[in-house]
Amino acid sequence: MKKTKIAFAVTGAIALLGMIQYITLNAKYPEPVEHIMELGEVMKIDNYSFTLKDWKWSDGSIVDDILPGYELLLYSDGKGYPSEKEKIALATVEICKNAEDDSYLDLTNIAFEMGAWHNQWDNELFEALNGKNSLFLSLSEGEKKEIIFPIAMFDFQFTRKEWKNIEGRKVNIVVACYPEKYVLQGGI
């Protein structure tokens, strides 16, 4: 009986310490304030502005149009995943530098999310659409550049119901996460 009481006391103490740590971390690092911009709206972050200019859905067959012979996903036997089980969204984002400085923009930090689904783009497809070495932009003040982000999704990443209606859902292009979250929202 005494061992049981000690075990409960230790478990309670660990739970209490865990709760204190949880509260402390959440106080120190609160949830970010979200800034969501939709198609055509301008989002400003530091010396840059971002505008989602266009959004197009396609099945995976568009990959062969962009990069002939390239497969996004392969089975273990080397055969490509069926294009009808892939969805590709092409998001065209205009990026403008608003002030002169010596900074460059690192696009590798940009990610995509839809509910619990998170991803980044395929590098080969990204470079086929935007050119080699296009992940780091060095722009002058007032200079604009359009970047096409290929957002690939596969049927096995979603439930059947979600997959059936995937083109009717909003997709977030996350430009910055913390301490403030900046999102370009595309999709519908």
N, C-alpha and C positions, 0 to 999 in steps of 0.2 A: 504494500500500500504506500509506503514511504517513497519507493522508487517512482511510482505513478505520479505522486504529488510533485516530485522533483522534475519529472519529465514535462508535466503540465506547466510548471513554473518556468522552465527553460524555454518551452515552446511559446508561452505567452510573452516572455522577455524578448525573444527573437522577433516575434510578430510586432511588438511595440517598437523595437528599434527599426524594423523595416518600415513601419508606418511613419515614424519620425523622419527617416531618410527620404521617403517618398514626398512628404510634405515640404521638407527642406529643399529638395531638388526642384519641385514644382514652383516654389516661391522664388528660387534663384533663376530658373529658366521657364518663365510662363509660356503658355501657348502663343504662337505668333499672331499678330493682327494680319488678316488676309485682305489683299487688294486684288480684286478680280475684274479684268477687262475682257469684254467680248469683241467679236469681229468688228473691226474698224475703230475701236477706241484706243487712244494712246496711253501707254503706261510709261512713266518716267522713273528711272532708277539711276541715282548718281548722275553721271554725265551722258547717259544714253536714254533713248526712248525706243519703245517696242510697240509695234502695231500688227495685230493679226490681220492680214490683208485677204487671205483666201483659205478655204478649207475644202478638200475633195476626198471622198471615200472611193475605194476601189477594192476589188478582191486581189489576191496575190499575183494574178497574171500581169499586173502593171509592172512588177519587178523585172520581168523579162523584156518589157518595152524600154525600161530605163537602163538596165544592165543585162544584156542578152547572155543567157547561159548561167546566170548567177542564181543560187538558191539561198533563201534566208535560213532555212532549216532543213537538215538532212536526217534521214533514218540511219540506223547503224549500218545498213547495207549500201549506203551511198546514194540512195534514191531521194529525190526531193519531196518535201512535204507537199500535199495537194494544194494548189493555189486556191481552190474553192473553200478551203478550210483556213484561209488567211484573209485578214482584212488589213488594208494599208490606208492610212490617212496621210494626205500630203498637206501640211500646214505651212503656208507661206507667211513669213514674218519679216516685216520691214524694220530694220535696225538703223537708227540715226544717232550720230554722236553730236551732243549738244554743246560741248565746251572743248576748247583746245587743251590738251594735256598729253603726256607721253604714255598713257595707259592703252592697253589692248583689251579686247573682250574675249574671254574664254568661254566658248559655247559648250564645252564638255560638262559644265555644271548644270545644264538645262536637262530636265527630265519630264516625263509624262505620267499622269495618274488619272485613274477613273475608279472611284471607290477604293477598294483594297488593291486594285491592280496598279503596279508601278513598272516603268520601263524606261530605257533610253533608246536611241535610234541605232540602226545598223550602220557602222562606219563606212563600209563599202558603198552602200546605197546612198548615204549622206554625201560622200565625195563624188559619186556619179552625178548627183543632182546639183552640187554646189561647187565642184572643182577641188583639186588637191589642196591640202593645207588650208582648208576653209574653216577649221575649228577654232582658229584664233584670229579675230578681226582687228586690224589696225586701221582705224578710220581717222580722217581729219575732221575738224569742227564743221558741222553742216553736211557732211558726207553721209549718204544712205546706202544700204546694201540689203537686198532681199535674199533671205535664206529659206530654203525649203527643208522642213524637218519631216522625214519619213517616219511615221509611227506605225509599227508592225504589231499586229495582234493575231493570236492563234486560237482556234476554237477550244482547245483543251485548257486554256487559261480562264475560261468562263463557264458558267452553267449553260445548259441548252437554251433556257429562256433568255438569259442575258445575251448569248451569242445571236439568237434570232433577232433581237432588237438592238444590236450593238451600234448601228448607225443612227439610232435615235437617242443616244446617250451623250452627255457632255464629257469632253476630254480636257483635262487641264494640262497646259504647258507651263511647268513650274520654272520660272526664271531665277527666283531667289527664295530661300526657305526661312531664314532666320536672321535677325530677330523679327523681321516682317516678311510675310510670304506674299510674293508677287506672282500672279497667275494670269496667263492669257487663256481664255476659255473658248474652245472650239467644239465642233461636233455637229450638233443639230443644225 
